[in-house]
């Protein structure tokens, strides 16, 4: 598939999911008790040592895929330590060695389940200056609402992590739902179209090349 013919998202939802408020409020009032997976605990402990030893801002790049966005964010924030997290070793293994540049920003890539990693980060009192969620899997079928991050039980921990949160998607409903979920935690933000001369993720480059528009929200959760 060439970069210029990425398919648009097809969904049986015409707007914000009718049960979104109910689902989010349920997760905000319940405790997430799922046990932490051993492999994510081990991965977090290793990264946490580096985070504790680093004297500077911490930035999270969640759902980082092949890590191109992580490397680009490190260049944009050269004084920070950028931690890119993805559950897929297959995607992370594609990370091009040319991106591993210490002189233009520092970053770490880690394979972990974000449902566990975010909870561990909150428990360890991580305080990221920025948290990027760039083009997470949209799960566009209405029945999959609870697989989207804002409809998942982990959502309250995204809010607890704080920092300047930026969410981008090529499906406007995803970002609008995320904004509504944040509104239920008393954080109000606008969803706006987004474009830049430089795409910082492979998906972003692919979507723009095929004429699709990105939408984003940016909100300070500190």
C-alpha beads as a LAMMPS data file, in Angstrom:
LAMMPS data file: protein, C-alpha beads

222 atoms
221 bonds

1 atom types
1 bond types

-500.0 500.0 xlo xhi
-500.0 500.0 ylo yhi
-500.0 500.0 zlo zhi

Masses

1 110.0

Atoms # bond

1 1 1 0.000 0.000 0.000
2 1 1 1.409 3.390 -0.905
3 1 1 1.368 6.287 1.505
4 1 1 -1.250 8.042 -0.589
5 1 1 -4.114 5.549 -0.396
6 1 1 -4.704 4.987 3.289
7 1 1 -8.348 4.007 3.842
8 1 1 -10.588 6.306 5.812
9 1 1 -12.130 5.062 9.049
10 1 1 -15.545 3.469 8.649
11 1 1 -17.805 3.371 11.694
12 1 1 -21.431 2.674 12.535
13 1 1 -21.231 5.688 14.869
14 1 1 -22.310 9.075 13.524
15 1 1 -21.316 10.969 16.674
16 1 1 -20.245 10.550 20.280
17 1 1 -21.235 7.132 21.658
18 1 1 -24.591 7.284 23.456
19 1 1 -23.261 5.369 26.455
20 1 1 -19.948 7.233 26.773
21 1 1 -20.914 9.265 29.867
22 1 1 -22.262 6.204 31.645
23 1 1 -19.130 4.159 30.866
24 1 1 -16.675 6.898 31.843
25 1 1 -18.490 7.725 35.082
26 1 1 -18.488 4.028 36.012
27 1 1 -14.717 3.852 35.520
28 1 1 -14.145 7.088 37.431
29 1 1 -15.955 5.707 40.472
30 1 1 -14.520 2.165 40.404
31 1 1 -11.122 0.831 41.403
32 1 1 -9.074 -0.858 38.675
33 1 1 -7.968 -4.084 40.353
34 1 1 -6.556 -6.117 37.466
35 1 1 -3.192 -7.597 38.553
36 1 1 -0.059 -6.084 37.001
37 1 1 1.597 -8.452 34.514
38 1 1 5.082 -9.552 35.577
39 1 1 6.700 -8.590 32.247
40 1 1 5.333 -5.046 32.452
41 1 1 6.431 -4.720 36.091
42 1 1 9.955 -5.775 35.079
43 1 1 9.999 -3.407 32.101
44 1 1 8.714 -0.543 34.237
45 1 1 11.262 -1.141 37.007
46 1 1 14.097 -0.937 34.478
47 1 1 12.804 2.308 32.952
48 1 1 11.961 3.769 36.359
49 1 1 15.620 3.551 37.408
50 1 1 16.577 5.686 34.392
51 1 1 13.725 8.127 35.034
52 1 1 14.748 8.564 38.670
53 1 1 18.369 9.147 37.646
54 1 1 17.456 11.721 34.991
55 1 1 17.522 15.371 35.983
56 1 1 15.103 17.046 33.582
57 1 1 11.575 16.905 32.138
58 1 1 9.928 13.551 31.494
59 1 1 7.748 13.046 28.405
60 1 1 5.560 10.034 27.602
61 1 1 4.849 8.862 24.059
62 1 1 2.152 6.238 24.578
63 1 1 1.259 3.836 21.729
64 1 1 4.533 4.843 20.073
65 1 1 4.463 2.099 17.423
66 1 1 7.832 1.854 15.681
67 1 1 9.180 4.715 17.812
68 1 1 9.558 7.310 15.050
69 1 1 7.374 9.719 17.005
70 1 1 9.472 9.120 20.151
71 1 1 12.664 10.033 18.320
72 1 1 11.036 13.108 16.784
73 1 1 9.670 14.227 20.161
74 1 1 13.158 13.855 21.626
75 1 1 14.436 16.231 18.945
76 1 1 11.624 18.681 19.737
77 1 1 12.375 18.454 23.485
78 1 1 16.175 18.024 23.669
79 1 1 16.295 18.727 27.413
80 1 1 13.817 15.950 28.207
81 1 1 13.839 12.191 28.556
82 1 1 11.151 10.777 26.260
83 1 1 9.749 7.334 27.105
84 1 1 8.015 5.611 24.196
85 1 1 5.718 2.721 25.163
86 1 1 4.052 0.166 22.907
87 1 1 2.717 -3.314 23.562
88 1 1 4.028 -4.692 20.256
89 1 1 7.579 -6.006 20.137
90 1 1 7.016 -6.514 16.387
91 1 1 6.516 -2.749 15.916
92 1 1 9.301 -1.729 18.287
93 1 1 11.729 -4.099 16.555
94 1 1 11.277 -2.049 13.379
95 1 1 12.807 0.991 15.060
96 1 1 15.478 2.311 12.762
97 1 1 18.911 2.594 14.329
98 1 1 19.319 6.016 12.690
99 1 1 16.836 7.413 15.218
100 1 1 18.938 6.463 18.243
101 1 1 20.610 9.843 18.590
102 1 1 21.717 10.989 21.995
103 1 1 23.019 14.351 20.780
104 1 1 19.549 15.459 19.624
105 1 1 17.453 14.299 22.541
106 1 1 17.268 11.301 24.815
107 1 1 14.665 8.604 24.661
108 1 1 13.890 5.064 25.733
109 1 1 11.593 2.571 23.996
110 1 1 9.831 0.002 26.142
111 1 1 7.511 -2.896 25.354
112 1 1 4.686 -2.908 27.885
113 1 1 0.930 -3.039 28.327
114 1 1 -0.212 0.534 28.948
115 1 1 -3.059 -0.703 31.169
116 1 1 -0.339 -1.744 33.604
117 1 1 2.409 0.748 32.755
118 1 1 0.262 3.841 33.378
119 1 1 -0.853 2.504 36.780
120 1 1 2.751 1.831 37.768
121 1 1 3.774 5.322 36.607
122 1 1 1.045 6.897 38.746
123 1 1 2.062 4.759 41.754
124 1 1 5.705 5.822 41.257
125 1 1 4.594 9.470 41.169
126 1 1 5.867 10.121 37.660
127 1 1 5.044 13.689 36.676
128 1 1 5.463 14.030 32.923
129 1 1 5.630 17.525 31.476
130 1 1 3.948 16.192 28.311
131 1 1 1.967 13.069 27.450
132 1 1 1.394 12.258 23.790
133 1 1 -1.250 9.815 22.515
134 1 1 -0.719 9.950 18.773
135 1 1 -3.078 7.905 16.599
136 1 1 -4.065 5.167 19.044
137 1 1 -6.097 2.284 17.607
138 1 1 -9.530 3.914 17.080
139 1 1 -11.651 0.749 17.495
140 1 1 -14.346 2.385 15.326
141 1 1 -17.108 -0.200 15.815
142 1 1 -19.674 1.071 18.293
143 1 1 -19.551 -2.174 20.306
144 1 1 -15.821 -1.626 20.910
145 1 1 -16.236 1.687 22.785
146 1 1 -14.562 0.237 25.896
147 1 1 -11.456 -0.656 23.888
148 1 1 -10.842 3.039 23.181
149 1 1 -8.647 4.626 25.845
150 1 1 -11.321 7.068 27.005
151 1 1 -13.856 4.241 27.320
152 1 1 -11.484 1.871 29.104
153 1 1 -11.111 1.237 32.826
154 1 1 -7.601 2.726 32.687
155 1 1 -8.842 6.181 31.620
156 1 1 -8.706 7.739 35.140
157 1 1 -4.966 6.984 35.254
158 1 1 -4.352 8.975 32.073
159 1 1 -5.884 11.939 33.909
160 1 1 -3.906 11.210 37.089
161 1 1 -0.610 11.193 35.169
162 1 1 -1.148 14.874 34.414
163 1 1 1.114 16.934 32.202
164 1 1 0.212 18.562 28.906
165 1 1 -1.843 15.852 27.209
166 1 1 -2.038 15.807 23.419
167 1 1 -4.274 13.335 21.585
168 1 1 -4.322 13.075 17.786
169 1 1 -6.436 10.884 15.518
170 1 1 -7.616 10.800 11.921
171 1 1 -11.112 10.025 13.286
172 1 1 -12.664 13.171 14.713
173 1 1 -15.215 11.251 16.821
174 1 1 -12.381 9.570 18.752
175 1 1 -10.941 12.929 19.810
176 1 1 -14.392 14.405 20.509
177 1 1 -15.203 11.435 22.757
178 1 1 -11.875 11.838 24.529
179 1 1 -12.637 15.516 25.100
180 1 1 -16.070 14.624 26.493
181 1 1 -14.526 12.038 28.831
182 1 1 -12.080 14.694 30.073
183 1 1 -14.999 17.080 30.573
184 1 1 -16.489 14.526 32.976
185 1 1 -13.309 14.999 35.061
186 1 1 -13.772 18.815 34.948
187 1 1 -11.153 19.361 32.240
188 1 1 -12.540 21.363 29.325
189 1 1 -10.762 21.416 25.974
190 1 1 -11.450 22.047 22.301
191 1 1 -11.010 19.604 19.433
192 1 1 -9.399 21.207 16.406
193 1 1 -8.109 20.132 12.998
194 1 1 -4.348 19.647 13.007
195 1 1 -1.733 19.863 10.290
196 1 1 1.964 20.612 10.219
197 1 1 4.651 20.726 7.550
198 1 1 6.303 17.741 9.213
199 1 1 4.491 14.536 10.115
200 1 1 6.087 12.966 13.190
201 1 1 4.602 9.449 12.974
202 1 1 4.361 7.009 10.040
203 1 1 0.543 6.993 10.374
204 1 1 0.394 10.774 10.320
205 1 1 2.473 10.861 7.132
206 1 1 0.289 8.173 5.547
207 1 1 -3.008 9.852 6.466
208 1 1 -1.936 13.274 5.220
209 1 1 -0.574 11.819 1.982
210 1 1 -3.986 10.278 1.312
211 1 1 -5.835 13.521 2.031
212 1 1 -7.180 12.611 5.466
213 1 1 -7.389 15.233 8.175
214 1 1 -6.006 14.901 11.679
215 1 1 -7.859 16.168 14.731
216 1 1 -6.309 16.862 18.104
217 1 1 -6.908 18.071 21.613
218 1 1 -4.282 19.615 23.877
219 1 1 -4.987 20.131 27.576
220 1 1 -2.927 20.822 30.682
221 1 1 -3.811 18.192 33.276
222 1 1 -1.372 19.362 35.949

Bonds

1 1 1 2
2 1 2 3
3 1 3 4
4 1 4 5
5 1 5 6
6 1 6 7
7 1 7 8
8 1 8 9
9 1 9 10
10 1 10 11
11 1 11 12
12 1 12 13
13 1 13 14
14 1 14 15
15 1 15 16
16 1 16 17
17 1 17 18
18 1 18 19
19 1 19 20
20 1 20 21
21 1 21 22
22 1 22 23
23 1 23 24
24 1 24 25
25 1 25 26
26 1 26 27
27 1 27 28
28 1 28 29
29 1 29 30
30 1 30 31
31 1 31 32
32 1 32 33
33 1 33 34
34 1 34 35
35 1 35 36
36 1 36 37
37 1 37 38
38 1 38 39
39 1 39 40
40 1 40 41
41 1 41 42
42 1 42 43
43 1 43 44
44 1 44 45
45 1 45 46
46 1 46 47
47 1 47 48
48 1 48 49
49 1 49 50
50 1 50 51
51 1 51 52
52 1 52 53
53 1 53 54
54 1 54 55
55 1 55 56
56 1 56 57
57 1 57 58
58 1 58 59
59 1 59 60
60 1 60 61
61 1 61 62
62 1 62 63
63 1 63 64
64 1 64 65
65 1 65 66
66 1 66 67
67 1 67 68
68 1 68 69
69 1 69 70
70 1 70 71
71 1 71 72
72 1 72 73
73 1 73 74
74 1 74 75
75 1 75 76
76 1 76 77
77 1 77 78
78 1 78 79
79 1 79 80
80 1 80 81
81 1 81 82
82 1 82 83
83 1 83 84
84 1 84 85
85 1 85 86
86 1 86 87
87 1 87 88
88 1 88 89
89 1 89 90
90 1 90 91
91 1 91 92
92 1 92 93
93 1 93 94
94 1 94 95
95 1 95 96
96 1 96 97
97 1 97 98
98 1 98 99
99 1 99 100
100 1 100 101
101 1 101 102
102 1 102 103
103 1 103 104
104 1 104 105
105 1 105 106
106 1 106 107
107 1 107 108
108 1 108 109
109 1 109 110
110 1 110 111
111 1 111 112
112 1 112 113
113 1 113 114
114 1 114 115
115 1 115 116
116 1 116 117
117 1 117 118
118 1 118 119
119 1 119 120
120 1 120 121
121 1 121 122
122 1 122 123
123 1 123 124
124 1 124 125
125 1 125 126
126 1 126 127
127 1 127 128
128 1 128 129
129 1 129 130
130 1 130 131
131 1 131 132
132 1 132 133
133 1 133 134
134 1 134 135
135 1 135 136
136 1 136 137
137 1 137 138
138 1 138 139
139 1 139 140
140 1 140 141
141 1 141 142
142 1 142 143
143 1 143 144
144 1 144 145
145 1 145 146
146 1 146 147
147 1 147 148
148 1 148 149
149 1 149 150
150 1 150 151
151 1 151 152
152 1 152 153
153 1 153 154
154 1 154 155
155 1 155 156
156 1 156 157
157 1 157 158
158 1 158 159
159 1 159 160
160 1 160 161
161 1 161 162
162 1 162 163
163 1 163 164
164 1 164 165
165 1 165 166
166 1 166 167
167 1 167 168
168 1 168 169
169 1 169 170
170 1 170 171
171 1 171 172
172 1 172 173
173 1 173 174
174 1 174 175
175 1 175 176
176 1 176 177
177 1 177 178
178 1 178 179
179 1 179 180
180 1 180 181
181 1 181 182
182 1 182 183
183 1 183 184
184 1 184 185
185 1 185 186
186 1 186 187
187 1 187 188
188 1 188 189
189 1 189 190
190 1 190 191
191 1 191 192
192 1 192 193
193 1 193 194
194 1 194 195
195 1 195 196
196 1 196 197
197 1 197 198
198 1 198 199
199 1 199 200
200 1 200 201
201 1 201 202
202 1 202 203
203 1 203 204
204 1 204 205
205 1 205 206
206 1 206 207
207 1 207 208
208 1 208 209
209 1 209 210
210 1 210 211
211 1 211 212
212 1 212 213
213 1 213 214
214 1 214 215
215 1 215 216
216 1 216 217
217 1 217 218
218 1 218 219
219 1 219 220
220 1 220 221
221 1 221 222
